[in-house]
């Protein structure tokens, strides 16, 4: 289930990548990163999240 959700996020990022405004792309990408963080199982997930936000 999570792999399908991640694939959908990646498709949404790709879809919005060529938008003239960055709002939708930014929102989708932040939601993607939040989803990854919520489902991550590695010990330094907070550090990795801060690095990419």
Secondary structure as UniProt FT lines:
FT   HELIX           2..16
FT   TURN            17..18
FT   HELIX           23..39
FT   TURN            43..44
FT   HELIX           45..52
//
